[in-house]
Amino acid sequence: MKINRKTFGMKFPLGVERKIRDAAARWGTKAKPKYKTFTCDECGRRMHKAWHVWFNDSGKLIEVHFCKEDGRKIGVDRI
């Protein structure tokens, strides 16, 4: 399923949105990545690198992780 980016996300009150944007502006974008361990939501394999799939389900942000093999099986690598 392809995400329609025009409808992705939620509307927040202006003050809340400003705080979210301010928090993101403080991210150290020049920092080296820190790898965390993820679990594939399909097979349960634990890994440091995974496909991260986000989608909006009736206003709720859902994030799912797939290992390389399962991501290819379901077609995540072609999106």
C-alpha positions as CSV (number, residue, x, y, z in Angstrom):
1,M,0.0,0.0,0.0
2,K,1.4,3.4,-1.0
3,I,1.0,6.3,1.5
4,N,-0.7,9.5,0.3
5,R,1.6,12.0,1.8
6,K,-1.0,14.8,1.4
7,T,-3.2,13.1,4.1
8,F,-0.3,11.6,6.2
9,G,-0.1,12.9,9.7
10,M,-2.3,14.6,12.3
11,K,-3.3,18.2,12.9
12,F,-2.1,19.6,16.2
13,P,-3.0,22.8,18.0
14,L,-0.5,25.6,17.0
15,G,1.3,25.5,20.4
16,V,1.8,21.8,20.3
17,E,3.0,21.8,16.7
18,R,5.5,24.6,17.5
19,K,6.9,22.5,20.4
20,I,7.2,19.4,18.2
21,R,9.0,21.5,15.5
22,D,11.3,23.1,18.1
23,A,12.2,19.6,19.5
24,A,13.1,18.4,16.0
25,A,15.1,21.5,15.3
26,R,17.4,20.6,18.2
27,W,18.3,17.2,16.7
28,G,22.1,16.8,16.2
29,T,21.9,16.1,12.4
30,K,25.7,16.0,12.2
31,A,25.9,13.3,14.8
32,K,26.8,9.7,13.7
33,P,23.9,7.3,13.7
34,K,23.2,5.2,16.8
35,Y,22.0,1.8,15.9
36,K,19.3,0.3,18.2
37,T,18.2,-3.3,18.1
38,F,14.9,-3.9,16.3
39,T,12.7,-6.9,16.1
40,C,11.2,-7.9,12.7
41,D,7.4,-7.8,13.2
42,E,7.0,-10.7,10.7
43,C,9.6,-13.3,11.8
44,G,10.8,-12.0,15.2
45,R,14.5,-11.8,14.1
46,R,16.5,-9.2,16.1
47,M,18.7,-6.9,14.1
48,H,20.4,-3.5,14.0
49,K,19.1,-2.4,10.6
50,A,15.5,-2.9,9.5
51,W,12.9,-1.7,7.1
52,H,10.8,0.9,9.0
53,V,7.4,1.2,7.6
54,W,5.1,4.0,8.8
55,F,1.5,4.5,7.9
56,N,-1.5,6.4,9.1
57,D,-4.4,4.2,10.2
58,S,-7.5,6.5,10.9
59,G,-5.2,9.2,12.5
60,K,-2.9,6.8,14.4
61,L,0.7,6.6,13.2
62,I,1.7,2.9,13.0
63,E,5.4,1.9,12.7
64,V,6.3,-1.7,11.7
65,H,9.8,-3.2,11.3
66,F,10.8,-5.9,8.8
67,C,14.1,-7.7,8.3
68,K,15.7,-7.5,4.8
69,E,14.3,-10.9,3.7
70,D,10.7,-10.3,4.9
71,G,10.7,-6.7,3.6
72,R,11.6,-8.1,0.1
73,K,8.9,-10.8,0.4
74,I,6.1,-8.3,1.0
75,G,7.5,-5.7,-1.5
76,V,8.7,-3.0,0.9
77,D,11.9,-2.7,-1.1
78,R,9.9,-1.6,-4.2
79,I,8.0,1.2,-2.5
